[in-house]
């Protein structure tokens, strides 16, 4: 009597949809998956103490190896201002017809350095902290935001020297100094947004960090740091649209706001400058945040 051999049915490989349904049924999720935007904001807010502590620690350690220590927080922008004064103010004569040129220049250098340093540190926020990114789970936007906050803390520390310079050159204390607070809030929002945008680009293409100094140097020269934008009216060959673009330049806008707030002789603001400053802050802050969030699950991989 012959035996009938029964072949077992082939094992069915679960489809991807079945695996997803099984994972959802048991409360499992993809490791490192990007959270929704509202959830991401809540996670970031929950890490606000980490962001502040990380920024303060980075600021403290920045000049820890130098003998003068934290004095370099003030000396660096002051030395830059001295170099720019000699080259642009003396050799090129940009100080002529600009009242209170030294306070004008130093204020511009301090405010520009805030933006420049925030963006430069943002380009390396992810690429330069891969160990931290890979070891701990936290919203990655905390890194570029903390670097922007670090630069804000450094600016506030340096503002004491700026106030001394203003008083030494005869600039009186006035009620308009209060306007420096909303101006800095808007500039910080702008800087943090741009920092998040370049952090995503730098995480994917580290060479961005090598290119950024040239971009920032060009941006500085067209932002009225060492010269007054309103003086280009005398150049009849310059098209009006170019002057308009210079006035709408976000770096120039925030520099002008701080000069207007701190220097009583600086009273030439472009029209609707506060609206422009707010618009740039919202565009960069919200846009940069969403742009960074969209690549959240890719940081630290590869």
PATOR-112821 format. One record per residue (C-alpha): residue in one letter; x, y, z. Coordinates in steps of 0.1 Angstrom, whole numbers, plus 5000, padded with zeros to 4 digits. Last residue first. Example, Ala and Ser with C-alpha at 12.3 -4.5 7.8 and 13.67 -1.06 7.14 Angstrom:
<rs>
['S' [5137 4989 5071]];
['A' [5123 4955 5078]];
</rs>
This chain:
<rs>
['X' [5242 5573 5074]];
['X' [5219 5585 5101]];
['X' [5225 5613 5126]];
['X' [5197 5635 5113]];
['X' [5174 5617 5089]];
['X' [5143 5614 5111]];
['X' [5140 5652 5116]];
['X' [5141 5660 5079]];
['X' [5107 5678 5078]];
['X' [5114 5694 5111]];
['X' [5143 5715 5097]];
['X' [5121 5730 5070]];
['X' [5093 5735 5094]];
['X' [5116 5754 5118]];
['X' [5132 5774 5091]];
['X' [5098 5785 5077]];
['X' [5084 5795 5111]];
['X' [5115 5815 5122]];
['X' [5127 5827 5088]];
['X' [5093 5840 5076]];
['X' [5081 5851 5110]];
['X' [5113 5870 5118]];
['X' [5115 5885 5083]];
['X' [5079 5897 5085]];
['X' [5085 5912 5120]];
['X' [5115 5932 5107]];
['X' [5096 5943 5076]];
['X' [5067 5955 5098]];
['X' [5091 5973 5121]];
['X' [5107 5990 5091]];
['X' [5074 6003 5077]];
['X' [5092 6032 5061]];
['X' [5131 6032 5061]];
['X' [5145 6045 5093]];
['X' [5165 6078 5094]];
['X' [5167 6090 5130]];
['X' [5203 6081 5140]];
['X' [5213 6111 5161]];
['X' [5197 6096 5192]];
['X' [5218 6064 5190]];
['X' [5204 6034 5210]];
['X' [5169 6026 5195]];
['X' [5176 6038 5160]];
['X' [5209 6020 5159]];
['X' [5192 5989 5171]];
['X' [5165 5991 5145]];
['X' [5190 5999 5117]];
['X' [5210 5968 5126]];
['X' [5179 5947 5125]];
['X' [5169 5960 5091]];
['X' [5204 5958 5076]];
['X' [5206 5921 5085]];
['X' [5171 5916 5070]];
['X' [5180 5932 5036]];
['X' [5149 5953 5029]];
['X' [5169 5986 5028]];
['X' [5195 5971 5005]];
['X' [5168 5957 4982]];
['X' [5152 5992 4981]];
['X' [5186 6008 4973]];
['X' [5190 5983 4944]];
['X' [5155 5990 4931]];
['X' [5163 6027 4930]];
['X' [5191 6021 4905]];
['X' [5226 6033 4914]];
['X' [5240 6058 4888]];
['X' [5227 6088 4908]];
['X' [5250 6080 4937]];
['X' [5241 6108 4962]];
['X' [5212 6087 4974]];
['X' [5238 6062 4986]];
['X' [5239 6080 5020]];
['X' [5208 6062 5033]];
['X' [5227 6029 5034]];
['X' [5252 6042 5060]];
['X' [5286 6026 5061]];
['X' [5305 6000 5082]];
['X' [5277 5976 5090]];
['X' [5255 5988 5061]];
['X' [5243 5953 5052]];
['X' [5259 5950 5017]];
['X' [5294 5943 5031]];
['X' [5281 5919 5057]];
['X' [5263 5897 5032]];
['X' [5295 5893 5012]];
['X' [5313 5882 5043]];
['X' [5284 5859 5052]];
['X' [5285 5841 5019]];
['X' [5323 5837 5020]];
['X' [5321 5824 5056]];
['X' [5293 5799 5045]];
['X' [5312 5780 5019]];
['X' [5333 5759 5043]];
['X' [5303 5751 5066]];
['X' [5283 5741 5035]];
['X' [5309 5714 5029]];
['X' [5291 5693 5055]];
['X' [5263 5685 5030]];
['X' [5234 5666 5046]];
['X' [5239 5679 5081]];
['X' [5250 5713 5069]];
['X' [5218 5717 5049]];
['X' [5196 5708 5079]];
['X' [5217 5731 5101]];
['X' [5215 5758 5075]];
['X' [5177 5759 5079]];
['X' [5178 5757 5117]];
['X' [5203 5786 5119]];
['X' [5181 5806 5095]];
['X' [5151 5802 5119]];
['X' [5172 5809 5150]];
['X' [5186 5840 5135]];
['X' [5152 5854 5125]];
['X' [5137 5847 5160]];
['X' [5168 5862 5176]];
['X' [5165 5893 5154]];
['X' [5128 5897 5164]];
['X' [5136 5894 5201]];
['X' [5165 5917 5197]];
['X' [5144 5944 5181]];
['X' [5117 5939 5208]];
['X' [5143 5946 5235]];
['X' [5162 5974 5218]];
['X' [5131 5995 5218]];
['X' [5137 6002 5255]];
['X' [5167 6023 5245]];
['X' [5141 6048 5231]];
['X' [5136 6061 5266]];
['X' [5170 6079 5264]];
['X' [5205 6075 5277]];
['X' [5227 6101 5261]];
['X' [5253 6094 5233]];
['X' [5283 6115 5242]];
['X' [5311 6093 5229]];
['X' [5319 6078 5263]];
['X' [5282 6071 5269]];
['X' [5279 6050 5237]];
['X' [5312 6032 5244]];
['X' [5300 6023 5279]];
['X' [5267 6010 5266]];
['X' [5285 5989 5240]];
['X' [5307 5974 5267]];
['X' [5277 5964 5287]];
['X' [5261 5950 5255]];
['X' [5288 5924 5253]];
['X' [5271 5901 5279]];
['X' [5238 5906 5260]];
['X' [5256 5896 5228]];
['X' [5271 5865 5243]];
['X' [5237 5854 5256]];
['X' [5222 5860 5222]];
['X' [5250 5839 5207]];
['X' [5243 5810 5231]];
['X' [5206 5813 5222]];
['X' [5214 5809 5186]];
['X' [5235 5778 5195]];
['X' [5206 5765 5216]];
['X' [5182 5769 5187]];
['X' [5205 5750 5164]];
['X' [5207 5721 5189]];
['X' [5171 5720 5202]];
['X' [5159 5715 5166]];
['X' [5171 5679 5170]];
['X' [5141 5670 5192]];
['X' [5155 5645 5218]];
['X' [5167 5609 5218]];
['X' [5203 5606 5229]];
['X' [5233 5587 5216]];
['X' [5231 5594 5179]];
['X' [5225 5631 5182]];
['X' [5251 5635 5210]];
['X' [5278 5617 5190]];
['X' [5268 5635 5158]];
['X' [5274 5670 5174]];
['X' [5294 5687 5147]];
['X' [5272 5676 5118]];
['X' [5241 5686 5137]];
['X' [5248 5722 5149]];
['X' [5276 5727 5124]];
['X' [5258 5750 5100]];
['X' [5240 5766 5130]];
['X' [5273 5778 5145]];
['X' [5279 5798 5114]];
['X' [5244 5811 5113]];
['X' [5243 5822 5149]];
['X' [5278 5837 5147]];
['X' [5269 5859 5117]];
['X' [5236 5871 5132]];
['X' [5251 5881 5165]];
['X' [5282 5895 5148]];
['X' [5259 5918 5128]];
['X' [5245 5933 5159]];
['X' [5279 5939 5175]];
['X' [5294 5953 5143]];
['X' [5265 5976 5136]];
['X' [5265 5990 5172]];
['X' [5303 5995 5170]];
['X' [5300 6014 5137]];
['X' [5272 6038 5147]];
['X' [5288 6043 5181]];
['X' [5320 6052 5163]];
['X' [5303 6073 5136]];
['X' [5284 6096 5160]];
['X' [5270 6115 5130]];
['X' [5277 6101 5096]];
['X' [5286 6129 5071]];
['X' [5322 6115 5068]];
['X' [5328 6082 5086]];
['X' [5328 6064 5052]];
['X' [5362 6079 5044]];
['X' [5378 6049 5027]];
['X' [5411 6050 5046]];
['X' [5397 6064 5079]];
['X' [5361 6050 5084]];
['X' [5364 6020 5061]];
['X' [5399 6006 5068]];
['X' [5406 6021 5103]];
['X' [5371 6019 5116]];
['X' [5367 5983 5102]];
['X' [5399 5972 5121]];
['X' [5387 5989 5154]];
['X' [5352 5973 5150]];
['X' [5368 5939 5146]];
['X' [5388 5945 5177]];
['X' [5356 5955 5196]];
['X' [5338 5924 5183]];
['X' [5365 5901 5196]];
['X' [5372 5920 5228]];
['X' [5338 5916 5243]];
['X' [5334 5879 5243]];
['X' [5372 5878 5246]];
['X' [5369 5889 5282]];
['X' [5353 5855 5288]];
['X' [5387 5838 5293]];
['X' [5417 5862 5292]];
['X' [5441 5833 5294]];
['X' [5423 5814 5267]];
['X' [5414 5777 5271]];
['X' [5380 5784 5286]];
['X' [5370 5807 5257]];
['X' [5340 5788 5244]];
['X' [5335 5767 5275]];
['X' [5312 5792 5293]];
['X' [5292 5799 5261]];
['X' [5288 5762 5254]];
['X' [5276 5755 5290]];
['X' [5251 5784 5288]];
['X' [5237 5772 5255]];
['X' [5234 5736 5268]];
['X' [5217 5748 5300]];
['X' [5191 5769 5280]];
['X' [5183 5741 5256]];
['X' [5181 5715 5284]];
['X' [5157 5737 5303]];
['X' [5135 5741 5271]];
['X' [5134 5704 5266]];
['X' [5096 5702 5273]];
['X' [5091 5730 5248]];
['X' [5108 5710 5221]];
['X' [5087 5679 5228]];
['X' [5055 5701 5226]];
['X' [5067 5716 5193]];
['X' [5074 5682 5179]];
['X' [5039 5670 5190]];
['X' [5023 5699 5172]];
['X' [5045 5692 5140]];
['X' [5037 5655 5140]];
['X' [5065 5632 5151]];
['X' [5093 5621 5127]];
['X' [5100 5584 5131]];
['X' [5131 5575 5151]];
['X' [5121 5539 5157]];
['X' [5089 5531 5138]];
['X' [5059 5527 5161]];
['X' [5045 5500 5183]];
['X' [5012 5502 5201]];
['X' [5002 5466 5198]];
['X' [4975 5471 5172]];
['X' [4997 5496 5154]];
['X' [5025 5471 5150]];
['X' [5001 5445 5137]];
['X' [4986 5469 5112]];
['X' [5020 5480 5100]];
['X' [5031 5443 5097]];
['X' [4999 5435 5077]];
['X' [5005 5465 5054]];
['X' [5040 5453 5047]];
['X' [5027 5419 5037]];
['X' [5033 5389 5060]];
['X' [5053 5362 5043]];
['X' [5031 5331 5039]];
['X' [5049 5299 5046]];
['X' [5043 5274 5018]];
['X' [5018 5247 5024]];
['X' [5032 5214 5038]];
['X' [5036 5187 5012]];
['X' [5016 5156 5021]];
['X' [5032 5123 5010]];
['X' [5008 5096 5002]];
['X' [5020 5062 5013]];
['X' [5016 5032 4989]];
['X' [5000 5000 5000]];
</rs>
